[in-house]
Amino acid sequence: MTIVTRFAPSPTGMLHIGGARTALFNALLAKRHKGTFLLRVEDTDKARSTEEAAQAILEGLGWLGLTPDEAPTFQSENAERHVECALEMIERGKAFKCYATPEELQARRDAGEAKRAEAKADGLSDDAKASLLAEANALLAPYRSPWRDGAAAPRTDAPFTVRLRAPDDGQITVNDGVQGEVSIQTREIDDLILLRADGTPTYMLAVVVDDHDMGVTHVLRGDDHFRNTYRQIPIYQAMEWELPEFAHVPLIHGQDGAKLSKRHGALSTLAYRDMGYLPEAMNAYLLRLGWSHGDQEIFSMDEATEVFDISGLNKAPARLDLEKLGDVNAHFMRAASHERLKALLLPEIAKLTDVTDALESRLDSALPTLKERGTTLLEMAEACRFLWDSNADNLNKKARKALSGDKLTILSDLREALDQSESLGIEAVEAIIDSYCAAHTLSMGQVGPPLRAALTGGLPAPDLAPVIAWLGRDEVLARIDRHLPA
């Protein structure tokens, strides 16, 4: 069997990280078994679906490299096929026309709630309460239509919905790849609406028809859809279609164990891109949110493709840990090639300053060292600030103290020594400073602070020798001169 998976987002909002993880799992499952990964945009909710959201989903998947193997399918384009299947189920005796109006259904629910409230009243006997609760439960139970067994229409022009005839007795069992074998009694599901009174198909019908027509063999999705599976299986059975294999993954929770929300960092996938995370880091982190393979913590996509399988998915919810995400991102930034990291970093630096040829040259020299700093591209860009900014107009207290009194004499002497040196390479600068310390019986703790304050103004920076080498002679002397008397 050729495995076919699908990711089926609704374009009613951005692609959040839970959806991105679902897409990742589906893509890896297909790739592992040399199958096909498909994308279906479920845009049947026209009131809430937007083109902007659909494009953001495609952009987010593209950024993560989760490109489907075929062009995306838009569910709304298949509406005629959905209707055709509903009508076929009527012909098979598996579905029927239901003439219950929304008002009648609401009245039924209201009556049930009223009975339930009445049962809580004081002064009732236990028998009376039990009787009222039984009536309430009957009214609030999953709806079984009086027209399911062929009752006549109230009138020839009466509006109707098309409902699936729910199984009468017994169980519906899901053999789930994550949760195992789970069953419910058929009385727990209603006569599902397939076509609304205006003739449009419902989500439940559309999903099943599309999965069948697209040849989907494995439905891998969040466990918030688990309950839907019990309502979708009877549709497969009514059409005599083979069931796909189901696997429902627990949702991602926050660090506090609560359902993930924006306060936990449940942002759109593209927001993480804009915060400076690398796509391979996001994939590696999301992969481990609910899946494991041995003791390995970080996987490249190639490594994950070799070993990913449903058996590695966890039953317990994973917890979002942004500190761990930062560690994973730092790992991939260090592993990135110089050319790629520089290409990713320059747009972030450009948001902070003009990128000149001189600055780009300094960055080329400094990046092998500076790539060890920061957990995101934004943090790394800030770590590079000393390459273009001496911070002379915003000295902190420590830097001002280092540039006062006899410290300026040390700075002036060092300027002269640096200016007279033929080379300002790292080894040459180290030799100059060591020689000066020895000649004046000073320690690096006395010599370094004024020089560092003049060059970086207190901005975070690596050791002085490489900083001087990266900045170059003209920039070093100019920065020092700003702090020496004219």
C-alpha positions as CSV (number, residue, x, y, z in Angstrom):
1,M,0.0,0.0,0.0
2,T,1.2,3.5,-0.9
3,I,0.8,5.7,2.1
4,V,-1.1,9.0,1.5
5,T,-1.3,11.6,4.2
6,R,-2.9,15.0,4.3
7,F,-2.8,18.2,6.3
8,A,-6.2,19.9,6.3
9,P,-6.2,23.4,7.9
10,S,-9.1,25.8,7.9
11,P,-8.2,29.3,6.6
12,T,-9.9,31.0,9.5
13,G,-6.7,32.2,11.1
14,M,-2.9,31.8,10.9
15,L,-1.0,28.6,10.9
16,H,-0.3,28.0,14.6
17,I,2.4,25.7,15.9
18,G,0.0,22.9,16.7
19,G,-1.1,22.9,13.1
20,A,2.5,23.1,11.9
21,R,3.3,20.1,14.1
22,T,0.4,18.1,12.5
23,A,1.7,19.0,9.0
24,L,5.2,18.0,10.0
25,F,4.1,14.6,11.3
26,N,2.0,13.9,8.1
27,A,4.9,15.0,5.8
28,L,7.4,12.8,7.7
29,L,5.1,9.8,7.7
30,A,4.6,10.0,3.9
31,K,8.3,10.6,3.2
32,R,9.4,7.7,5.5
33,H,7.3,5.3,3.4
34,K,7.9,7.0,0.1
35,G,4.3,8.0,0.0
36,T,2.4,11.2,-0.8
37,F,1.8,14.2,1.4
38,L,-1.2,16.3,0.4
39,L,-2.6,19.7,1.5
40,R,-6.4,20.4,1.6
41,V,-7.6,23.8,2.6
42,E,-10.9,23.4,4.3
43,D,-12.6,26.6,3.3
44,T,-16.2,25.6,3.4
45,D,-16.9,28.1,6.3
46,K,-17.2,31.1,4.0
47,A,-18.2,33.5,6.8
48,R,-14.8,32.9,8.6
49,S,-12.4,31.8,5.8
50,T,-10.2,34.5,4.3
51,E,-7.8,34.5,1.4
52,E,-5.2,36.2,3.7
53,A,-5.3,33.3,6.1
54,A,-5.1,30.7,3.3
55,Q,-2.0,32.5,2.0
56,A,-0.5,32.7,5.4
57,I,-0.9,29.0,5.9
58,L,0.8,28.3,2.6
59,E,3.6,30.7,3.4
60,G,4.1,29.1,6.8
61,L,4.3,25.6,5.4
62,G,6.7,26.9,2.7
63,W,9.0,28.4,5.3
64,L,9.1,25.1,7.2
65,G,9.8,23.3,4.0
66,L,6.6,21.2,4.3
67,T,5.6,21.5,0.7
68,P,2.9,19.1,-0.4
69,D,3.6,16.7,-3.2
70,E,0.7,18.0,-5.3
71,A,-1.1,21.3,-5.7
72,P,-3.3,22.2,-2.7
73,T,-7.0,21.2,-2.8
74,F,-9.6,23.7,-1.8
75,Q,-12.5,21.9,-0.2
76,S,-15.2,24.4,-1.4
77,E,-14.4,23.4,-5.0
78,N,-15.7,19.9,-4.3
79,A,-19.2,20.9,-3.0
80,E,-21.0,19.2,-5.9
81,R,-19.2,15.9,-5.2
82,H,-20.2,16.1,-1.5
83,V,-23.8,16.6,-2.4
84,E,-23.7,13.7,-4.9
85,C,-22.5,11.4,-2.1
86,A,-25.2,12.6,0.3
87,L,-27.9,11.8,-2.4
88,E,-26.3,8.4,-3.0
89,M,-26.6,7.6,0.7
90,I,-30.3,8.4,0.5
91,E,-30.7,6.0,-2.4
92,R,-28.8,3.3,-0.4
93,G,-31.2,3.8,2.5
94,K,-28.3,5.1,4.7
95,A,-29.5,8.7,4.8
96,F,-32.8,10.4,4.8
97,K,-34.6,13.7,4.6
98,C,-35.3,15.3,7.9
99,Y,-38.0,18.0,8.2
100,A,-37.3,19.1,11.8
101,T,-36.8,22.9,11.8
102,P,-34.1,24.7,13.8
103,E,-36.9,26.2,16.0
104,E,-38.2,22.7,16.8
105,L,-34.7,21.4,17.7
106,Q,-34.1,24.5,19.9
107,A,-37.4,24.0,21.6
108,R,-36.4,20.4,22.4
109,R,-33.1,21.5,23.9
110,D,-34.8,24.2,25.9
111,A,-37.4,21.8,27.2
112,G,-34.5,19.4,28.3
113,E,-32.7,22.2,30.1
114,A,-35.9,23.3,31.8
115,K,-36.5,19.7,33.0
116,R,-33.0,19.5,34.3
117,A,-33.4,22.8,36.2
118,E,-36.8,21.7,37.6
119,A,-35.1,18.5,39.0
120,K,-32.9,20.7,41.1
121,A,-35.8,22.4,42.9
122,D,-36.2,21.9,46.6
123,G,-38.9,19.8,48.1
124,L,-39.0,17.1,45.4
125,S,-38.9,13.5,46.2
126,D,-36.1,11.3,44.9
127,D,-38.5,9.6,42.5
128,A,-39.7,12.9,41.1
129,K,-36.2,14.1,40.6
130,A,-35.2,10.9,38.9
131,S,-38.2,11.1,36.6
132,L,-37.5,14.7,35.7
133,L,-33.8,13.9,35.0
134,A,-34.8,11.0,32.8
135,E,-37.1,13.2,30.8
136,A,-34.3,15.8,30.5
137,N,-31.7,13.3,29.4
138,A,-34.1,12.0,26.8
139,L,-34.6,15.4,25.4
140,L,-30.9,16.3,25.5
141,A,-29.7,13.0,24.1
142,P,-28.1,12.8,20.7
143,Y,-30.9,13.5,18.2
144,R,-32.6,10.7,16.5
145,S,-35.0,12.1,13.9
146,P,-38.6,10.8,13.7
147,W,-38.1,10.7,9.9
148,R,-35.2,8.3,10.1
149,D,-37.6,5.3,9.5
150,G,-39.5,6.7,6.6
151,A,-42.2,9.0,8.1
152,A,-44.0,11.1,5.6
153,A,-43.0,14.8,5.0
154,P,-45.3,17.3,6.8
155,R,-46.0,18.9,3.4
156,T,-44.6,18.6,-0.1
157,D,-42.8,21.9,-0.1
158,A,-41.4,21.6,3.5
159,P,-37.6,22.4,3.8
160,F,-35.4,19.6,4.9
161,T,-31.9,18.6,5.8
162,V,-30.3,15.4,4.8
163,R,-29.2,13.3,7.8
164,L,-27.1,10.1,8.1
165,R,-29.0,7.3,9.7
166,A,-27.0,6.6,12.8
167,P,-26.4,2.9,13.7
168,D,-29.2,1.6,15.9
169,D,-27.4,-0.5,18.4
170,G,-24.0,-1.7,19.3
171,Q,-20.6,0.0,19.3
172,I,-18.3,2.0,17.1
173,T,-14.7,1.2,17.6
174,V,-11.6,3.2,16.5
175,N,-8.3,1.4,16.3
176,D,-6.2,4.5,16.9
177,G,-2.5,4.5,16.2
178,V,-1.8,6.6,19.3
179,Q,-4.7,6.0,21.7
180,G,-5.2,2.3,21.0
181,E,-8.7,0.6,20.6
182,V,-11.4,2.9,21.9
183,S,-15.2,2.3,21.6
184,I,-18.4,4.2,22.2
185,Q,-22.0,3.1,22.2
186,T,-23.8,4.0,19.0
187,R,-26.5,5.7,21.1
188,E,-23.9,8.4,21.9
189,I,-24.0,9.8,18.3
190,D,-26.8,11.6,16.6
191,D,-28.4,11.4,13.1
192,L,-25.6,13.5,11.6
193,I,-26.6,16.3,9.2
194,L,-24.9,15.8,5.8
195,L,-26.7,18.6,3.9
196,R,-28.0,21.7,5.4
197,A,-31.5,23.0,4.6
198,D,-29.9,25.3,1.9
199,G,-28.3,22.2,0.3
200,T,-24.8,22.9,1.3
201,P,-22.6,20.1,2.7
202,T,-21.4,20.0,6.3
203,Y,-17.9,19.7,7.4
204,M,-18.3,16.1,8.5
205,L,-19.5,15.0,5.1
206,A,-16.9,17.0,3.2
207,V,-14.0,15.6,5.2
208,V,-14.9,12.0,4.6
209,V,-15.6,12.4,0.9
210,D,-12.4,14.4,0.3
211,D,-10.3,12.0,2.2
212,H,-11.7,9.1,0.2
213,D,-11.4,10.8,-3.1
214,M,-7.8,12.0,-2.4
215,G,-6.9,8.4,-1.5
216,V,-5.9,9.3,2.0
217,T,-4.7,6.1,3.8
218,H,-3.7,7.6,7.1
219,V,-5.5,10.4,9.0
220,L,-3.0,11.8,11.5
221,R,-4.5,14.8,13.4
222,G,-5.0,16.3,16.8
223,D,-7.0,14.5,19.4
224,D,-9.5,17.4,19.5
225,H,-10.9,15.6,16.4
226,F,-11.1,12.2,18.1
227,R,-14.8,12.5,18.8
228,N,-15.4,13.4,15.2
229,T,-14.0,10.0,14.1
230,Y,-17.0,8.1,15.6
231,R,-19.4,10.3,13.5
232,Q,-17.3,9.9,10.3
233,I,-16.9,6.1,10.4
234,P,-20.6,5.6,9.7
235,I,-20.2,7.7,6.6
236,Y,-17.4,5.5,5.3
237,Q,-19.6,2.5,6.1
238,A,-22.7,3.9,4.4
239,M,-20.7,4.5,1.2
240,E,-18.9,1.1,1.6
241,W,-15.5,2.8,1.5
242,E,-12.4,1.4,3.2
243,L,-11.5,3.1,6.4
244,P,-8.2,4.9,6.6
245,E,-5.9,4.3,9.6
246,F,-6.5,6.9,12.3
247,A,-4.0,8.4,14.7
248,H,-4.9,11.2,17.1
249,V,-2.1,13.1,18.7
250,P,-2.6,14.9,22.1
251,L,-2.6,18.7,21.8
252,I,0.3,20.9,22.9
253,H,-0.1,22.4,26.4
254,G,1.6,25.3,28.1
255,Q,4.3,24.8,30.8
256,D,1.6,25.0,33.4
257,G,-0.2,22.1,31.9
258,A,-3.2,24.2,30.7
259,K,-4.4,24.3,27.1
260,L,-2.0,26.2,24.9
261,S,-2.9,29.9,24.5
262,K,-1.2,33.1,23.4
263,R,0.1,33.7,26.9
264,H,2.1,30.5,26.6
265,G,3.6,31.5,23.2
266,A,0.9,30.0,21.0
267,L,1.7,32.3,18.2
268,S,1.4,31.9,14.4
269,T,4.2,29.9,12.8
270,L,5.3,33.0,10.8
271,A,5.6,34.9,14.1
272,Y,8.4,32.5,15.1
273,R,10.1,33.2,11.8
274,D,9.9,36.9,12.5
275,M,11.3,36.4,16.0
276,G,14.5,34.9,14.4
277,Y,14.0,31.2,14.6
278,L,15.3,29.0,11.8
279,P,12.8,26.6,10.1
280,E,15.0,23.6,10.7
281,A,15.0,24.4,14.4
282,M,11.2,24.8,14.5
283,N,10.8,21.4,12.8
284,A,13.3,19.7,15.1
285,Y,11.6,21.2,18.2
286,L,8.1,20.5,17.1
287,L,9.1,16.9,16.2
288,R,10.0,16.2,19.8
289,L,6.7,17.7,21.1
290,G,4.9,14.5,21.2
291,W,7.3,12.1,19.4
292,S,10.5,10.3,20.4
293,H,13.0,7.9,19.0
294,G,15.5,6.5,21.5
295,D,17.5,9.1,23.4
296,Q,18.2,11.4,20.5
297,E,17.0,14.9,21.2
298,I,17.7,16.9,18.0
299,F,16.9,15.6,14.5
300,S,17.6,17.0,11.1
301,M,14.8,16.5,8.6
302,D,16.8,13.8,6.8
303,E,17.4,11.9,10.1
304,A,13.7,12.2,11.1
305,T,12.6,10.9,7.7
306,E,14.6,7.8,8.2
307,V,13.0,6.8,11.5
308,F,9.6,8.6,12.0
309,D,6.6,6.4,12.6
310,I,3.3,6.5,14.4
311,S,4.6,4.1,17.1
312,G,6.8,6.9,18.4
313,L,3.9,9.3,19.1
314,N,3.1,9.8,22.8
315,K,-0.2,9.5,24.5
316,A,0.4,12.4,26.9
317,P,0.2,16.0,25.9
318,A,3.5,17.8,25.2
319,R,4.4,21.1,26.9
320,L,5.7,24.1,25.0
321,D,9.1,25.2,26.4
322,L,10.4,28.3,24.7
323,E,13.8,28.0,26.5
324,K,14.2,24.6,25.0
325,L,13.2,26.0,21.6
326,G,15.9,28.6,22.0
327,D,18.5,25.9,22.8
328,V,17.5,24.0,19.7
329,N,17.6,27.1,17.5
330,A,21.1,28.0,18.9
331,H,22.2,24.5,17.9
332,F,21.1,25.0,14.3
333,M,22.5,28.5,14.0
334,R,25.9,27.2,15.0
335,A,25.6,24.4,12.5
336,A,24.5,26.7,9.6
337,S,27.0,27.5,6.9
338,H,28.7,31.0,7.0
339,E,27.0,32.0,3.8
340,R,23.5,31.0,4.9
341,L,23.8,32.5,8.4
342,K,25.1,35.7,7.0
343,A,22.2,35.9,4.5
344,L,19.7,35.3,7.3
345,L,21.4,37.8,9.7
346,L,21.9,40.7,7.3
347,P,18.2,41.6,7.0
348,E,17.9,41.7,10.8
349,I,21.0,43.9,11.1
350,A,19.5,46.1,8.3
351,K,16.6,46.8,10.7
352,L,19.1,48.3,13.1
353,T,21.5,50.2,10.9
354,D,22.6,50.7,7.3
355,V,24.6,47.8,6.0
356,T,27.8,49.2,4.4
357,D,30.6,47.3,2.7
358,A,32.8,48.0,5.7
359,L,30.2,46.5,8.1
360,E,29.7,43.5,5.9
361,S,33.4,42.9,5.9
362,R,33.6,43.1,9.7
363,L,30.7,40.7,9.9
364,D,32.5,38.2,7.7
365,S,35.4,38.2,10.1
366,A,33.4,38.2,13.3
367,L,30.6,35.8,12.5
368,P,32.5,32.5,13.2
369,T,32.8,33.8,16.8
370,L,29.5,35.7,17.1
371,K,27.4,32.7,15.9
372,E,27.9,31.3,19.4
373,R,26.0,34.2,20.9
374,G,22.3,34.4,21.2
375,T,19.5,31.9,20.7
376,T,17.7,33.7,17.8
377,L,18.7,35.8,14.8
378,L,17.4,38.9,16.5
379,E,19.6,38.2,19.5
380,M,22.6,37.5,17.3
381,A,22.0,40.8,15.4
382,E,22.1,42.7,18.7
383,A,25.2,40.9,19.7
384,C,26.8,42.3,16.5
385,R,25.9,45.9,17.4
386,F,29.4,46.8,18.5
387,L,30.6,46.3,15.0
388,W,28.9,49.5,13.9
389,D,28.1,51.3,17.1
390,S,30.7,52.5,19.7
391,N,27.8,53.6,22.0
392,A,29.9,56.7,22.8
393,D,26.8,58.8,23.4
394,N,25.2,56.3,25.8
395,L,28.0,55.2,28.1
396,N,27.0,53.3,31.2
397,K,28.4,54.1,34.6
398,K,31.1,51.4,34.4
399,A,32.3,52.7,31.0
400,R,32.4,56.3,32.1
401,K,34.5,55.4,35.1
402,A,36.9,53.4,32.8
403,L,37.3,56.6,30.7
404,S,38.2,59.0,33.5
405,G,41.3,60.2,35.3
406,D,44.6,58.3,34.7
407,K,42.7,55.7,32.6
408,L,42.8,58.2,29.7
409,T,46.6,58.1,29.9
410,I,46.6,54.3,29.4
411,L,44.1,54.7,26.5
412,S,46.3,57.3,24.9
413,D,49.4,55.1,25.2
414,L,47.6,52.2,23.8
415,R,46.3,54.3,20.9
416,E,49.9,55.2,20.0
417,A,51.1,51.6,20.2
418,L,48.2,50.4,18.0
419,D,48.8,53.1,15.5
420,Q,52.5,52.3,15.2
421,S,52.0,48.6,14.7
422,E,52.2,47.3,11.2
423,S,49.5,44.7,11.9
424,L,46.3,44.7,14.0
425,G,45.7,41.1,13.6
426,I,44.6,39.2,16.7
427,E,48.0,37.9,17.6
428,A,49.6,41.3,17.0
429,V,47.1,43.1,19.2
430,E,47.6,40.5,22.0
431,A,51.3,41.1,21.8
432,I,50.9,44.9,21.9
433,I,48.7,44.7,25.0
434,D,50.9,42.2,26.8
435,S,54.0,44.3,26.1
436,Y,52.3,47.4,27.4
437,C,51.2,45.7,30.6
438,A,54.7,44.3,31.2
439,A,56.4,47.6,30.5
440,H,54.2,49.5,32.9
441,T,53.7,46.8,35.5
442,L,50.0,46.8,34.9
443,S,47.5,44.0,34.7
444,M,44.9,43.3,32.0
445,G,42.3,44.3,34.5
446,Q,43.8,47.8,34.6
447,V,44.5,48.1,30.9
448,G,41.5,46.4,29.3
449,P,38.6,48.4,30.7
450,P,39.4,51.8,29.2
451,L,40.2,50.3,25.8
452,R,37.0,48.2,25.8
453,A,34.9,51.2,27.0
454,A,36.3,53.4,24.2
455,L,35.7,50.7,21.5
456,T,32.3,49.3,22.6
457,G,30.9,51.8,25.1
458,G,29.8,49.0,27.3
459,L,28.1,47.0,24.6
460,P,28.5,43.2,24.9
461,A,31.5,42.1,22.9
462,P,34.1,39.3,22.8
463,D,37.7,39.6,23.8
464,L,39.5,42.8,22.9
465,A,42.0,41.4,20.4
466,P,39.5,40.0,18.0
467,V,37.3,43.1,18.4
468,I,40.2,45.3,17.4
469,A,41.1,43.0,14.5
470,W,37.5,43.0,13.2
471,L,37.0,46.7,13.5
472,G,40.2,47.6,11.6
473,R,42.8,50.3,12.2
474,D,40.8,53.4,11.1
475,E,37.7,52.5,13.1
476,V,39.7,51.6,16.2
477,L,41.6,54.9,16.2
478,A,38.6,56.9,15.5
479,R,36.7,55.4,18.4
480,I,39.5,56.0,20.8
481,D,40.0,59.6,19.6
482,R,36.4,60.4,20.6
483,H,37.4,59.9,24.2
484,L,40.8,61.6,24.3
485,P,41.4,65.3,24.9
486,A,41.9,67.3,21.7
